[in-house]
Amino acid sequence: MEIIPAIDLIDGKCVRLTQGDYAQKKEYSSSPLEVAKRYEDYGIRRLHLVDLDGAKARKVINYAVLEQITQHTSLEVDFGGGVQSDADLKLVFEMGASQVTGGSIAIRQPETFSKWLQTYGPEKIILGADAKDRKIAIGGWQESTSQDVLNFIEQHHQQGITYVICTDVAKDGVLAGPSLELYEEILANTPKVKLIASGGVSGVDDLHQLKDIGVYGVIIGKAIYEGRIALDELKPFL
């Protein structure tokens, strides 16, 4: 199971929101590069970098931070937030991202998202399937849709998507445990998807449970920042 720490960005700084609420913001570091280097020093290989400014603005904002991290570490970075155009996608790959996560674009401009998948392939494009009450949420989780999360993932898997990041918004940033039942349903419905679980991880026990149900990877954010999981505790998973 891949361990993938998250760095969420507002104004170029490491922050965490609670349940996607921009009004509930907590800043953890003014140097995302230093945080990323610390992860790399512990043997972590992948990073989930989220441009929260970009998600709100519908265009990539924090691309300079992405470039800093990819130039000064060997981390494989998947980047999400605000990638809404061909120009955004090109910029993010030029700044060194290994993969790009698209969620809002898959709802708002499905033909564009499909074209990206055809052009760059399933190793480069990740589907962001973030859910509020099992319905897909977009735009930095500020907008709800009527799309059922299981159907949304299944449709895109049929179109060639391999990697899916799924966040249960209600779980995000509250350290109350991940949505195991939802992930089990997704894996039962689309067993060939490489599912990356995100949101709710509060301790190492959660990681063992996620591994047991067969997720491909897990994104950890607040639990590391708040000291619920020490980086040393991640070594058995690396």
N, C-alpha and C positions, 0 to 999 in steps of 0.2 A: 504494500500500500504506500502510495506516494504521500509524503508529508509536505504540505505547501503553505508556508506562512503567508499571511496577507499583510500588505501595506496599503492602507487607504489614504488618499491624498486630498487635502484641502489647503490651498495657498502654498503648495509645495511642502507641507508638513505632514507627519504621520498622525492620523486621527482615527478614532472609532466613533461611529454613530450607534444609537440604540434603536433597533427595529427600523433602520433606514431614515430616522428622523433627524434632519439637519439641525434642528433646534437642540437636540441632545447630543452635542459633540464634545468629545474629550480629546485633548491633544496629548500625545505621548512623546514625540520627539520632533525637533526642528531639522533633523538630518536623516532623511530616508536612506541615504547612502550608507551611513554608519550602521543603521539597523540592518540593512541588507548584508553588509560585510560581516556583522556578528552572526547572522544566520549561516552564511557561507563557511565561517570558521568552525561551526559545529557540524559540518558535513551535509548541510541541506543543499539540495540541487535545484529546487524550483521555487519560484516566487510568484504570488498572485498580486499584481499591482493594479489598484483601482483608482481611476481619476474621478473623484466625486464631483469636483468642479465641472469636469467635462460631461458627466452624466446629466447634470442640471442644465448645462448650456447647450447640450446636443452637439458639441464639437470637442475635440481633444484640446485640453488646456495644459496639463502637466507633462508634456512630452520631454522637457529638458531633464526632469527627474528620471524618466525612463532611460534616457541616453546616458546619464551619469552612472546609473546602476549597471547597465549592460557594458559600458566601457571599462568599469573599474571592478567588476566581479565576473565570475564565470557562471553565475546563476542563469538558468533558463527562465525567462520572464514571460508569463502570460499577462496581457494587458487588457483591461476593460474599462469602459466608462467614456461615453461621448464619441465612440467610433461610429459615425453616422453617414460617412460619405467615402467614395473611392479615395479622395485626397487624404482623409483621416487615416484610412487603412494603410495607404502607401507610406505616410509619415511615420506611423507606429512601427512598421516593419523596418523602415530606414533607421529609426532610432534604436533598433536592435532587439525588438520583441521576438521571441520564438513562436508565440501563439497570440492570437487575438480572440477575445470573448465578445460575442455579439448577442445581445438580448433584445433591446428595443428595436434595433434595425430589423430583426427577424419578424417582428410584428408589424412595424410601420412600413417597411420596404422589403417584403419577402423575396421579390425578384432580385433585388440587389444582393441580399444575403445569399441567395442561391447561387448567384453569379460568383460571389467571393469563394464559395465552397468549391465550385467547379474550377475556378482559376488557381486557387492556392492549395486545395486539397484538404482532406479531413485531418491531417496532422497539424495543420496551421490554424484552422478555424474551430473555435469552441462555441457551442451553443450555451448561452446563459438562460437558464430556465428558473427564474426566481418567482416564488409563489406566495401570495397572500390568500389564506383560506382556499388553497389548492388552485387558485386562478393566477395566471401569469401577471406579474407586476413589472412595469417598465419605467424608464425615465428617472433612474435613481430611486425606484420604488415609489415614486410620487403619483403614478397613474396605475389604476387597476384595469384589467381587461376581463373579458368573459371566457378567455381561453383556458380550458382545463389543462393542468400541468402534464398529466400523463399523455393526453392526446397530442399536446404540443411537442413533447419529446419524441413520441412515436412517429409523428408526421415528418419531423426533421431527420430522424434516423433512417426512414425510408428514402429520404433524399440524399443520404450519404454521410450524415453527421456521425462521428464516432465519439467525440468527447463532449460531455455535458456537465456543466456546473449547476447544481441545484441548491438554492438557498431557500429555506422556509423563513420568510421575513419576520414572522412572529418570534422566531428563536434567536434572531441575530442580535448579538451584543448583550444578551441577558444571562448568559452562562447557565442556562437551565437544561442543557443536554440537547443533542441533535434529534432531528425528526426521523428516528429509525424506521417507524412504520411506513412513512412516505417513501423512504429510500428503498425499502424492501418491495413496495408495490411497483416502483419504477423498474427495479431490476427484474421483477417477475414479468413485467409487461414488455420490457425491452432488454433482454438479458445480455445482448452483445454490446450495449453501450458502455463506454468507459465513464462511469459515473463518479463525479467529484462532489463530495458532500461539503456543504458550507453552512455555518451558522449553528450556534448553540454549544459548541464544544467547550466543556468546563473543566475537564481533567483527563488524565491518562486512561481511566476506565472507559470513557467515551470512545477513545481511539481503538481500544480492543474490541468494543462492540461493533464499531463501524467496520473494522477489519473482518470480523466474524460474519457480517452479512454480505461481504463481498464488494464493497465499494472500491473503485480504482484508486481514489485519492481523497484526502481530506484537507480542507483549508482551515487554518487556525489563526485567529486574530487576537481577540481580547484576552483569551486565556493565557497567552504568552505575556502580553503587556502587563496583565494584572498579577502575574506570578502564580497562576493556578497550575501552569505546566512549566517546569524548568526545562531549558534546552537539553540538558543532560538526559532527561527522561525520554527524549525523542530518539535517542541513539538506537534502541532495539528495533525501531521501525525503519531506520535509514539503511 
